[in-house]
Amino acid sequence: MTAQTRQVGEREAREVAEAARETEWTRPSFAKKLYLGDFDLSLIHPQPHAVAADDAARGDEFIARLAAYCESLDGLLIEREAKIPDEYVRGLAELGTFGIKIPTEYGGLGLPMSYYGKALMLVASVHPSVSALVSAHQSIGVPEPVKMFGTDEQKQRFLPRCAAGAVTAFLLTEPDVGSDPARLASTATPTDDGTAYLLDGVKLWTTNGVIAELVVVMARVPEQDGRRGGISAFVVEADAPGITVENRNAFMGLRGIENGVTRFHQVRVPVENRLGREGDGLRIALTTLNTGRLSIPATTTAAAKWCLKIAREWSAERVQWGRPIGAHAAVADKISFIAATTFALEAVLDLSANLADAGTKDIRIEAALAKLWASEMAWRIADELVQIRGGRGYETADSLAARGERAVPAEQILRDLRINRIFEGSTEIMHLLIAREAVDAHLSAAGDLASPDADLQAKARAAVNASGFYAKWLPQLAVGKGTDPRSYREFGPLAKHLRYVERSSRKLARQTFYGMGRWQAKLEYRQGFLARIVDIGAELFAMAASCSRAETLRGQDTAQDTGRGESAYELAAVFCEQARLRVDHLFDQLWSNTDDDDRRLARQVLDGKHSWLEAGIVDPSEGTGPWIAQWQPGESTTDNKSRRYRS
């Protein structure tokens, strides 16, 4: 092809996305039922603990060694040099950090998700670029898709290298292709003899791509000569002829990240390096992301814990008007929010990891909710920390140290956390993705009622079918355990919050039904409504996780006398009170909002009606280049920026 992107219509884009979805639900899902008004606490509490004793012993030993190593690393050095020193990466490889989840038979540590989360928290507390390095390699890079979809031969060939420290990357995004994979332009053309593919294209934002030894590449195989074709996944040697890393990108935060632009020109990829069948690439990518997204809650929980520590220590030390600033209500409110939300973040992480380890539940919605909610709340926590620190929060750690004060990188954590609202699915895309799963039962019941292409006769038939589903489902939303004051008594003072979650779950399902009835096929365009539906479910999920974790810790107190149970109950209670206020506000906004006015004004802005408002400024970006860089297939004309941390 000669153009840099494929031009596709809305219908084709939707069909490609739908074809990649997992449509079967063979295992129960707590979150799916929550959105349908069925709060089934038994699916998450008591929490599953699927970690075998020997795995726990090995995991604890690894975490102890990793913690000791992390203590020796200098995060401020990474920040200053915008690079993770090679010796740091080698040290992580020697510890086995690049093979945490890779089975022992392939040279990995074979540890469960819960220990992977603990490891990410540790390395993230050194510098978030280190957790990005590890998670991009192990959550979405070569190890996970090969482990899930690779043949025995592919596993034997690639996994031992990955476990030993061969850094890997995942390459999907293109200069003009983000969350709309139907427009993917990179191609993988079969050779005449059928033994290989020739890969052409340019990939953008290739995290780890600058130092990767192996990469997973998504490219489109042409549909010709009766072959299936479609977006397919390939494992590619990063030093293969025709591959050029054309740029190492720099960002607002994550200054040590090895993220680049990679060009492929007639790169020969053997057929045996294709993962799955032709056309399975997008499904492989999305399935890998289901658990891969849990890396975000791990790194954000680490950031929240650090913010809490700094907020506590600083607010007790800093005195204003005769009292520590933490004793003033304005700051106390912020400290309370940080502490309660940090507890909830860890509760969501622990629950999601335990569910993933147990493998008995479908957690595609839970993992997406965890990523969405954690990225938003951690950003708010960091913003509150900067505010508590005042001018020192805005000042860099190096500047603080230069004038003799403690080098607290509060402004850095704010910059570093911002990407998590974009990484692995932006907040807006996550809202749409989760909403699609949350309303799946309604779409299935509605049939052609929810199809913009169906005629009136088809819609009439669909209405008859839908009435049968809703006749059985709607009465179940009238009454539940949340209306019985005796429910969940085993949770003591937290019982009232679980009753609130149960009542709100049924209310949420009813509101979704009202939205479906009001807008039918146009519901997908009511993105403000859908986002609030999703956010309500996310808060309810976090509340349930927090109550479950508090009760779990109280049970451990009984056996071990750790003293954490009472503290956990206090943290969970305050978090639930705060979350309830947010949920009530979101319910109010479902039907009382400015969505229509906002869309109308946005159209006017895009049409240029209000461009006069922009007068009186200078735009320093004007004339510096196009909005989206153009590319054409062909050889690279720049020097290769690729490098290796090991020979």
C-alpha positions as CSV (number, residue, x, y, z in Angstrom):
1,M,0.0,0.0,0.0
2,T,1.1,3.6,-0.6
3,A,-1.0,5.5,1.9
4,Q,0.0,5.8,5.5
5,T,-3.5,4.8,6.9
6,R,-6.5,2.8,6.0
7,Q,-9.7,4.8,5.6
8,V,-12.7,3.0,7.1
9,G,-16.2,3.9,8.0
10,E,-17.9,3.8,11.4
11,R,-19.7,0.5,10.6
12,E,-16.5,-1.3,9.7
13,A,-14.7,0.1,12.7
14,R,-17.4,-1.2,15.0
15,E,-17.4,-4.6,13.3
16,V,-13.7,-5.0,13.8
17,A,-13.9,-4.1,17.5
18,E,-16.9,-6.4,18.0
19,A,-15.2,-9.3,16.2
20,A,-12.3,-9.1,18.7
21,R,-14.4,-9.2,21.8
22,E,-14.7,-12.2,23.9
23,T,-18.5,-12.9,23.7
24,E,-18.7,-16.0,25.9
25,W,-19.0,-16.0,29.6
26,T,-18.1,-19.5,30.7
27,R,-17.2,-18.4,34.3
28,P,-19.0,-16.1,36.7
29,S,-18.1,-12.4,36.9
30,F,-18.8,-10.3,40.0
31,A,-18.7,-7.1,38.1
32,K,-20.9,-8.2,35.3
33,K,-23.6,-9.3,37.8
34,L,-23.1,-6.0,39.7
35,Y,-24.1,-4.0,36.6
36,L,-27.1,-6.2,36.2
37,G,-28.4,-5.5,39.7
38,D,-27.2,-8.7,41.3
39,F,-24.7,-8.0,44.1
40,D,-23.3,-11.5,44.7
41,L,-20.8,-11.0,47.5
42,S,-20.0,-14.7,47.6
43,L,-18.0,-14.3,44.3
44,I,-15.4,-12.1,46.0
45,H,-15.7,-12.9,49.7
46,P,-14.1,-14.8,51.3
47,Q,-11.4,-13.9,48.9
48,P,-9.9,-16.8,47.0
49,H,-6.3,-17.6,48.1
50,A,-5.0,-19.9,45.4
51,V,-1.3,-19.5,46.2
52,A,0.3,-22.8,47.2
53,A,2.6,-22.8,50.3
54,D,5.7,-23.5,48.3
55,D,4.9,-20.6,45.9
56,A,4.3,-18.3,48.8
57,A,7.6,-19.2,50.3
58,R,9.4,-18.7,47.0
59,G,7.5,-15.5,46.4
60,D,8.3,-14.1,49.8
61,E,12.0,-14.9,49.4
62,F,12.0,-13.2,45.9
63,I,10.2,-10.1,47.2
64,A,12.7,-9.8,50.1
65,R,15.7,-10.0,47.7
66,L,14.0,-7.5,45.3
67,A,13.3,-5.1,48.1
68,A,16.9,-5.1,49.3
69,Y,18.1,-4.5,45.7
70,C,15.6,-1.6,45.2
71,E,17.0,0.0,48.3
72,S,20.3,0.3,46.5
73,L,18.9,2.1,43.4
74,D,18.7,5.8,42.9
75,G,15.4,7.0,41.4
76,L,16.6,10.6,41.2
77,L,19.5,9.5,39.0
78,I,17.0,8.0,36.6
79,E,15.0,11.2,36.6
80,R,18.1,13.4,36.0
81,E,19.6,11.3,33.2
82,A,16.2,10.3,31.7
83,K,17.5,6.7,31.5
84,I,17.5,3.6,33.6
85,P,21.2,2.6,34.0
86,D,22.1,-0.6,32.2
87,E,23.5,-2.0,35.5
88,Y,20.1,-1.5,37.1
89,V,18.5,-3.5,34.4
90,R,21.1,-6.3,34.6
91,G,20.6,-6.5,38.3
92,L,16.8,-6.9,37.9
93,A,17.4,-9.6,35.3
94,E,19.8,-11.5,37.6
95,L,17.1,-11.5,40.3
96,G,14.6,-13.0,37.8
97,T,12.4,-9.9,37.6
98,F,11.8,-10.4,33.9
99,G,10.4,-13.9,34.4
100,I,8.2,-13.4,37.5
101,K,5.1,-14.9,35.8
102,I,6.9,-17.2,33.3
103,P,6.6,-20.9,34.4
104,T,9.6,-22.5,36.0
105,E,9.8,-25.1,33.2
106,Y,10.9,-22.2,30.9
107,G,13.3,-20.7,33.4
108,G,11.0,-18.2,35.0
109,L,10.0,-17.8,38.7
110,G,6.5,-19.1,38.0
111,L,5.0,-16.8,40.7
112,P,1.3,-15.8,40.8
113,M,-0.2,-12.4,40.0
114,S,-0.3,-11.4,43.6
115,Y,3.5,-11.5,43.8
116,Y,3.9,-9.8,40.5
117,G,1.8,-7.0,41.8
118,K,4.1,-6.7,44.9
119,A,7.1,-6.7,42.7
120,L,5.7,-3.9,40.5
121,M,4.9,-1.9,43.6
122,L,8.5,-2.2,44.8
123,V,10.2,-1.2,41.5
124,A,7.6,1.6,40.9
125,S,8.6,3.1,44.2
126,V,12.2,3.4,42.9
127,H,11.0,5.2,39.8
128,P,7.8,4.6,37.7
129,S,10.0,4.1,34.6
130,V,11.3,0.9,36.1
131,S,7.8,-0.5,36.6
132,A,7.0,0.5,33.0
133,L,10.0,-1.4,31.8
134,V,9.0,-4.6,33.8
135,S,5.3,-4.4,33.1
136,A,5.6,-3.6,29.4
137,H,7.8,-6.6,29.0
138,Q,5.8,-9.0,31.1
139,S,2.2,-7.8,31.1
140,I,1.8,-7.1,27.3
141,G,5.2,-7.9,25.8
142,V,6.2,-11.3,24.4
143,P,5.9,-13.5,27.5
144,E,2.1,-13.2,28.1
145,P,0.8,-13.7,24.6
146,V,3.2,-16.5,24.0
147,K,2.3,-18.1,27.3
148,M,-1.4,-17.8,26.5
149,F,-1.5,-18.5,22.7
150,G,1.9,-19.8,21.7
151,T,2.6,-23.3,20.5
152,D,4.8,-25.6,22.6
153,E,7.7,-24.9,20.2
154,Q,7.2,-21.1,20.5
155,K,7.2,-21.4,24.3
156,Q,10.4,-23.4,24.3
157,R,12.0,-20.9,21.9
158,F,11.0,-17.5,23.4
159,L,10.1,-17.9,27.1
160,P,13.5,-18.9,28.4
161,R,15.1,-15.9,26.7
162,C,12.4,-13.6,28.2
163,A,12.9,-15.0,31.7
164,A,16.7,-14.6,31.3
165,G,16.3,-10.8,30.7
166,A,15.6,-10.4,27.0
167,V,13.5,-7.2,27.1
168,T,10.4,-7.3,25.0
169,A,7.8,-4.9,23.7
170,F,4.2,-4.8,22.3
171,L,3.7,-2.9,19.0
172,L,0.1,-2.0,18.1
173,T,-0.2,1.8,17.9
174,E,0.6,3.7,14.7
175,P,1.0,7.4,14.0
176,D,-2.6,7.7,13.0
177,V,-4.1,4.7,14.7
178,G,-4.8,4.5,18.4
179,S,-7.9,2.9,19.8
180,D,-9.5,2.3,16.3
181,P,-7.6,-0.9,15.1
182,A,-9.7,-1.1,12.0
183,R,-7.5,1.6,10.5
184,L,-4.3,-0.4,11.2
185,A,-2.0,0.1,8.2
186,S,1.1,-2.0,8.9
187,T,1.1,-5.1,6.6
188,A,2.4,-8.6,6.8
189,T,2.5,-9.9,3.2
190,P,3.0,-13.7,2.7
191,T,6.0,-14.6,0.6
192,D,5.4,-16.6,-2.6
193,D,6.8,-19.8,-1.1
194,G,4.5,-19.4,2.0
195,T,7.3,-19.8,4.5
196,A,7.4,-16.2,5.8
197,Y,5.7,-12.8,5.8
198,L,7.2,-9.5,4.8
199,L,6.5,-6.9,7.4
200,D,6.1,-3.2,6.5
201,G,4.9,-0.3,8.6
202,V,5.6,2.2,11.3
203,K,4.7,1.8,15.0
204,L,4.5,4.6,17.5
205,W,4.9,4.7,21.3
206,T,6.7,1.4,21.4
207,T,7.4,1.1,25.2
208,N,10.6,-0.8,25.6
209,G,11.0,-0.8,21.8
210,V,14.3,1.1,22.0
211,I,16.1,-1.7,24.0
212,A,13.9,-4.7,23.1
213,E,15.4,-7.9,21.8
214,L,12.0,-9.4,20.9
215,V,8.7,-7.6,19.9
216,V,5.1,-8.6,19.4
217,V,3.9,-6.8,16.3
218,M,0.3,-6.4,15.1
219,A,0.0,-6.2,11.3
220,R,-2.7,-6.8,8.7
221,V,-2.3,-9.8,6.4
222,P,-4.0,-9.2,3.1
223,E,-7.2,-11.1,2.4
224,Q,-6.4,-12.8,-0.9
225,D,-6.3,-16.2,-2.7
226,G,-8.9,-17.6,-0.3
227,R,-6.8,-16.9,2.8
228,R,-8.4,-15.5,5.9
229,G,-6.0,-12.6,6.4
230,G,-6.8,-9.8,8.9
231,I,-4.9,-8.3,11.9
232,S,-2.4,-10.9,13.1
233,A,0.2,-11.1,15.8
234,F,3.9,-11.9,15.2
235,V,6.9,-12.4,17.4
236,V,9.8,-10.5,15.7
237,E,13.5,-10.4,16.4
238,A,14.2,-6.7,17.1
239,D,17.6,-6.8,15.3
240,A,16.2,-8.3,12.1
241,P,17.2,-6.6,8.8
242,G,14.8,-3.8,7.9
243,I,13.9,-2.7,11.5
244,T,14.9,0.8,12.5
245,V,14.2,2.6,15.8
246,E,13.8,6.1,14.3
247,N,13.3,8.0,17.5
248,R,13.4,7.7,21.3
249,N,10.4,9.7,22.5
250,A,10.5,12.0,25.5
251,F,7.5,12.7,27.8
252,M,6.2,14.9,30.6
253,G,6.9,12.1,33.0
254,L,8.4,8.6,33.0
255,R,11.6,10.1,31.9
256,G,13.5,6.8,32.0
257,I,11.1,5.0,29.7
258,E,12.6,3.5,26.5
259,N,9.7,4.4,24.2
260,G,10.3,4.9,20.5
261,V,9.1,5.0,16.9
262,T,9.9,1.7,15.0
263,R,9.9,1.3,11.2
264,F,9.6,-2.1,9.5
265,H,10.7,-2.3,5.9
266,Q,10.4,-5.7,4.2
267,V,11.2,-7.5,7.5
268,R,11.2,-11.2,6.9
269,V,9.2,-13.0,9.7
270,P,9.0,-16.8,9.5
271,V,5.5,-18.3,9.5
272,E,6.4,-20.2,12.7
273,N,6.6,-16.8,14.5
274,R,2.9,-16.0,14.0
275,L,0.9,-16.3,17.2
276,G,-2.5,-18.1,16.6
277,R,-4.2,-17.9,13.3
278,E,-4.3,-15.1,10.8
279,G,-6.9,-12.6,11.9
280,D,-6.5,-13.5,15.6
281,G,-4.1,-10.7,16.4
282,L,-6.6,-8.2,17.9
283,R,-8.3,-10.9,20.0
284,I,-4.9,-11.9,21.3
285,A,-4.0,-8.3,22.1
286,L,-7.3,-7.7,24.0
287,T,-7.2,-11.0,25.9
288,T,-3.6,-10.3,27.0
289,L,-4.7,-6.9,28.2
290,N,-7.4,-8.4,30.4
291,T,-4.9,-9.3,33.1
292,G,-2.1,-7.1,31.8
293,R,-4.1,-4.0,32.9
294,L,-3.6,-5.1,36.5
295,S,-0.1,-3.6,36.3
296,I,-1.6,-0.1,36.5
297,P,-3.3,-0.7,39.9
298,A,-0.1,-2.1,41.2
299,T,2.0,0.9,40.3
300,T,-0.6,3.4,41.3
301,T,-1.0,1.8,44.7
302,A,2.7,2.1,45.2
303,A,2.4,5.8,44.3
304,A,-0.5,6.3,46.7
305,K,1.4,4.6,49.6
306,W,4.3,7.0,49.0
307,C,2.0,10.0,48.9
308,L,0.4,8.9,52.1
309,K,3.8,8.6,53.8
310,I,5.0,12.0,52.7
311,A,1.6,13.7,53.5
312,R,1.7,12.2,57.0
313,E,5.3,13.1,57.8
314,W,5.2,16.6,56.3
315,S,1.8,17.5,57.8
316,A,3.0,16.6,61.3
317,E,6.3,18.5,60.8
318,R,5.1,21.7,59.1
319,V,3.6,24.2,61.6
320,Q,1.4,27.1,60.6
321,W,-0.6,29.4,63.0
322,G,0.7,27.5,66.0
323,R,-0.4,24.0,64.9
324,P,0.9,21.3,62.5
325,I,-0.9,21.8,59.2
326,G,-2.4,18.4,59.4
327,A,-4.4,19.6,62.4
328,H,-6.2,22.2,60.2
329,A,-9.4,21.0,58.7
330,A,-8.6,22.0,55.2
331,V,-5.5,19.7,55.2
332,A,-7.0,17.1,57.4
333,D,-9.7,16.5,54.7
334,K,-7.0,15.8,52.2
335,I,-5.1,13.5,54.4
336,S,-8.3,11.5,55.1
337,F,-9.0,11.2,51.4
338,I,-5.4,10.1,50.7
339,A,-5.4,7.5,53.5
340,A,-8.9,6.0,52.8
341,T,-8.3,5.9,49.1
342,T,-4.9,4.3,49.4
343,F,-6.5,1.5,51.5
344,A,-9.2,1.1,48.8
345,L,-6.6,1.0,46.0
346,E,-4.7,-1.8,47.7
347,A,-8.0,-3.6,48.3
348,V,-8.9,-3.4,44.6
349,L,-5.4,-4.6,43.6
350,D,-5.4,-7.5,46.1
351,L,-8.9,-8.7,45.2
352,S,-8.2,-8.5,41.4
353,A,-4.9,-10.3,41.8
354,N,-6.5,-13.0,43.9
355,L,-9.3,-13.5,41.4
356,A,-6.7,-13.7,38.6
357,D,-4.7,-16.3,40.5
358,A,-7.7,-18.4,41.4
359,G,-8.8,-18.6,37.7
360,T,-12.3,-19.5,38.6
361,K,-13.9,-16.2,37.7
362,D,-14.0,-14.1,34.5
363,I,-12.3,-10.9,35.5
364,R,-12.2,-9.0,32.2
365,I,-14.6,-6.3,33.6
366,E,-12.9,-6.3,37.1
367,A,-9.4,-5.8,35.6
368,A,-10.7,-3.0,33.4
369,L,-12.5,-1.3,36.4
370,A,-9.4,-1.7,38.5
371,K,-7.3,0.0,35.8
372,L,-9.8,2.8,35.2
373,W,-10.6,3.6,38.9
374,A,-7.0,3.2,40.1
375,S,-5.5,5.6,37.5
376,E,-8.1,8.3,38.2
377,M,-7.9,8.1,42.0
378,A,-4.1,7.9,42.2
379,W,-3.9,11.1,40.1
380,R,-6.2,12.9,42.5
381,I,-4.1,11.6,45.5
382,A,-0.9,13.0,43.9
383,D,-2.5,16.3,43.1
384,E,-3.6,16.6,46.8
385,L,-0.1,15.8,48.0
386,V,1.3,18.6,45.8
387,Q,-1.3,21.0,47.3
388,I,-0.4,19.9,50.9
389,R,3.3,20.5,50.2
390,G,2.5,23.9,48.8
391,G,5.4,25.6,47.0
392,R,7.7,22.7,48.0
393,G,5.3,20.4,46.1
394,Y,5.9,22.3,42.9
395,E,9.6,22.4,43.4
396,T,11.8,19.6,42.1
397,A,13.6,17.2,44.4
398,D,17.0,18.3,43.1
399,S,16.2,22.0,43.8
400,L,15.0,21.1,47.3
401,A,18.2,19.2,48.0
402,A,20.4,22.0,46.6
403,R,19.1,24.3,49.3
404,G,19.4,21.7,52.0
405,E,15.9,20.3,52.3
406,R,14.6,16.8,52.0
407,A,14.5,15.7,48.3
408,V,10.8,15.0,47.9
409,P,9.8,14.5,44.3
410,A,6.1,15.4,44.7
411,E,5.9,17.2,41.3
412,Q,7.5,14.2,39.7
413,I,4.9,11.7,41.0
414,L,2.2,14.0,39.6
415,R,3.8,14.0,36.2
416,D,4.5,10.3,36.2
417,L,1.0,9.3,37.3
418,R,-0.7,11.3,34.5
419,I,0.1,8.7,31.8
420,N,-1.9,6.0,33.6
421,R,-5.1,7.7,32.6
422,I,-3.9,7.1,29.0
423,F,-1.8,3.9,29.2
424,E,-3.4,0.6,28.1
425,G,-6.7,2.3,27.3
426,S,-7.5,5.9,28.0
427,T,-10.2,6.7,30.6
428,E,-12.6,7.6,27.8
429,I,-11.9,4.3,25.9
430,M,-12.2,2.3,29.2
431,H,-15.6,3.9,29.8
432,L,-16.7,2.7,26.4
433,L,-15.1,-0.8,26.7
434,I,-16.6,-1.4,30.1
435,A,-20.0,0.0,29.2
436,R,-20.1,-2.3,26.2
437,E,-19.7,-5.3,28.5
438,A,-22.0,-3.9,31.2
439,V,-24.9,-3.5,28.7
440,D,-24.2,-6.7,26.9
441,A,-27.2,-8.5,28.4
442,H,-29.4,-5.5,27.3
443,L,-28.0,-5.5,23.8
444,S,-28.5,-9.3,23.5
445,A,-32.1,-9.0,24.7
446,A,-32.9,-6.0,22.6
447,G,-31.5,-7.5,19.4
448,D,-32.4,-5.3,16.5
449,L,-33.8,-2.7,18.8
450,A,-30.2,-1.8,19.5
451,S,-29.2,-1.9,15.8
452,P,-29.0,1.3,13.9
453,D,-29.4,-0.6,10.6
454,A,-32.5,-2.6,11.4
455,D,-35.8,-1.7,9.7
456,L,-39.1,-1.1,11.6
457,Q,-40.3,-4.7,11.1
458,A,-37.2,-6.1,12.6
459,K,-37.4,-3.7,15.5
460,A,-41.0,-4.8,16.1
461,R,-40.0,-8.4,16.3
462,A,-37.1,-7.5,18.6
463,A,-39.4,-5.6,20.9
464,V,-41.5,-8.8,21.4
465,N,-38.4,-10.8,22.3
466,A,-37.0,-8.2,24.6
467,S,-40.3,-8.0,26.6
468,G,-39.8,-11.6,27.6
469,F,-36.4,-10.9,29.1
470,Y,-37.4,-7.8,30.9
471,A,-40.6,-9.3,32.3
472,K,-38.4,-11.8,34.2
473,W,-35.5,-9.5,35.0
474,L,-37.1,-6.2,36.1
475,P,-39.1,-7.6,39.1
476,Q,-35.8,-8.9,40.6
477,L,-34.6,-5.3,40.9
478,A,-37.4,-4.3,43.3
479,V,-36.2,-5.8,46.5
480,G,-32.9,-7.2,47.8
481,K,-30.7,-7.8,50.8
482,G,-29.9,-4.1,50.9
483,T,-33.3,-3.3,52.3
484,D,-33.0,-5.8,55.2
485,P,-31.1,-4.1,58.1
486,R,-30.0,-7.6,59.3
487,S,-28.0,-8.3,56.1
488,Y,-24.2,-8.6,56.2
489,R,-24.1,-8.4,60.0
490,E,-20.9,-10.4,60.0
491,F,-19.2,-7.2,58.7
492,G,-20.1,-5.2,61.8
493,P,-20.1,-1.4,61.2
494,L,-19.3,-2.0,57.5
495,A,-22.6,-3.9,56.9
496,K,-24.5,-0.7,56.2
497,H,-22.1,0.1,53.3
498,L,-22.6,-3.3,51.8
499,R,-26.3,-2.9,52.0
500,Y,-25.8,0.4,50.2
501,V,-23.8,-1.3,47.5
502,E,-26.6,-3.9,47.0
503,R,-29.3,-1.2,46.8
504,S,-27.2,0.9,44.4
505,S,-26.4,-2.1,42.2
506,R,-30.2,-2.6,41.6
507,K,-30.7,1.1,41.1
508,L,-27.8,1.1,38.6
509,A,-29.4,-1.7,36.6
510,R,-32.7,0.1,36.6
511,Q,-31.1,3.3,35.4
512,T,-29.3,1.4,32.6
513,F,-32.6,-0.1,31.5
514,Y,-34.2,3.4,31.4
515,G,-31.3,4.6,29.3
516,M,-31.7,1.6,27.0
517,G,-35.4,2.2,26.6
518,R,-35.0,5.9,26.0
519,W,-32.2,5.9,23.5
520,Q,-32.1,2.3,22.1
521,A,-29.7,2.2,19.2
522,K,-28.5,5.7,20.0
523,L,-27.4,4.7,23.5
524,E,-23.8,4.2,22.3
525,Y,-23.6,8.0,21.5
526,R,-24.7,8.9,25.0
527,Q,-21.1,8.6,26.2
528,G,-21.6,10.9,29.2
529,F,-24.5,8.7,30.5
530,L,-22.5,5.5,29.9
531,A,-19.4,6.9,31.6
532,R,-21.3,7.7,34.7
533,I,-22.9,4.2,34.7
534,V,-19.4,2.8,34.5
535,D,-18.0,5.1,37.2
536,I,-20.8,4.2,39.6
537,G,-20.0,0.5,39.1
538,A,-16.3,1.2,39.7
539,E,-17.0,2.9,43.0
540,L,-19.3,0.1,44.1
541,F,-16.6,-2.4,43.2
542,A,-14.0,-0.5,45.2
543,M,-16.4,-0.3,48.2
544,A,-17.1,-4.1,48.1
545,A,-13.3,-4.8,47.8
546,S,-12.5,-2.5,50.7
547,C,-15.1,-4.1,53.0
548,S,-13.9,-7.6,52.0
549,R,-10.2,-6.7,52.7
550,A,-11.1,-5.1,56.0
551,E,-12.9,-8.2,57.2
552,T,-10.1,-10.4,55.9
553,L,-7.5,-8.5,57.8
554,R,-9.7,-8.6,60.9
555,G,-9.8,-12.4,60.6
556,Q,-6.0,-12.5,60.3
557,D,-5.8,-10.4,63.5
558,T,-7.7,-13.1,65.3
559,A,-5.1,-15.6,64.3
560,Q,-1.9,-13.5,64.4
561,D,-2.7,-10.5,66.6
562,T,-1.3,-8.1,64.0
563,G,-3.4,-5.1,65.1
564,R,-4.3,-4.2,61.5
565,G,-8.0,-5.3,61.6
566,E,-9.4,-2.4,63.6
567,S,-7.3,0.1,61.5
568,A,-8.6,-1.5,58.3
569,Y,-12.2,-1.2,59.4
570,E,-11.7,2.5,60.2
571,L,-10.1,3.1,56.8
572,A,-12.7,1.1,54.9
573,A,-15.6,2.9,56.8
574,V,-14.3,6.4,55.9
575,F,-13.6,5.3,52.3
576,C,-17.1,4.0,51.9
577,E,-18.6,7.2,53.3
578,Q,-16.5,9.2,50.7
579,A,-17.4,6.9,47.9
580,R,-21.1,7.1,48.7
581,L,-21.1,10.8,48.2
582,R,-19.4,10.3,44.8
583,V,-22.0,7.6,43.8
584,D,-25.0,9.7,44.9
585,H,-23.6,12.6,42.8
586,L,-23.1,10.4,39.8
587,F,-26.7,9.1,40.0
588,D,-27.9,12.7,40.1
589,Q,-25.9,13.5,37.1
590,L,-27.3,10.7,35.0
591,W,-30.4,12.7,34.2
592,S,-29.4,16.2,35.3
593,N,-26.4,17.3,33.3
594,T,-25.2,19.6,30.6
595,D,-24.4,16.8,28.1
596,D,-26.6,18.1,25.3
597,D,-25.4,21.7,25.8
598,D,-21.8,20.4,25.8
599,R,-22.2,18.5,22.6
600,R,-23.8,21.5,20.9
601,L,-21.1,23.9,22.0
602,A,-18.4,21.5,21.0
603,R,-19.8,21.3,17.5
604,Q,-19.8,25.1,17.3
605,V,-16.2,25.2,18.5
606,L,-15.2,22.7,15.9
607,D,-17.0,24.7,13.2
608,G,-15.0,27.7,14.2
609,K,-17.9,29.8,15.5
610,H,-16.1,30.8,18.6
611,S,-12.5,31.1,17.2
612,W,-12.5,34.8,18.0
613,L,-12.1,33.7,21.7
614,E,-8.5,32.6,20.8
615,A,-7.3,36.0,19.8
616,G,-4.6,37.8,21.8
617,I,-2.1,34.9,22.2
618,V,1.0,33.5,20.5
619,D,0.9,29.8,19.7
620,P,4.5,28.5,19.8
621,S,3.6,25.3,18.1
622,E,2.3,27.1,14.9
623,G,4.3,26.0,11.9
624,T,6.4,23.4,13.6
625,G,4.9,20.4,11.8
626,P,1.7,18.5,11.0
627,W,-0.7,17.3,13.7
628,I,0.1,13.7,12.8
629,A,3.4,12.7,11.2
630,Q,3.0,11.3,7.7
631,W,4.8,8.1,6.8
632,Q,5.2,6.0,3.7
633,P,6.4,2.4,3.4
634,G,10.1,2.2,2.5
635,E,13.6,2.1,4.0
636,S,14.4,4.3,6.9
637,T,16.4,7.5,6.3
638,T,17.5,8.0,9.9
639,D,20.1,6.5,12.2
640,N,19.0,3.5,14.2
641,K,18.4,4.6,17.9
642,S,18.1,1.0,19.1
643,R,20.5,-0.2,21.8
644,R,20.9,-3.2,24.1
645,Y,21.6,-3.3,27.8
646,R,23.3,-6.7,27.4
647,S,25.5,-8.2,24.7
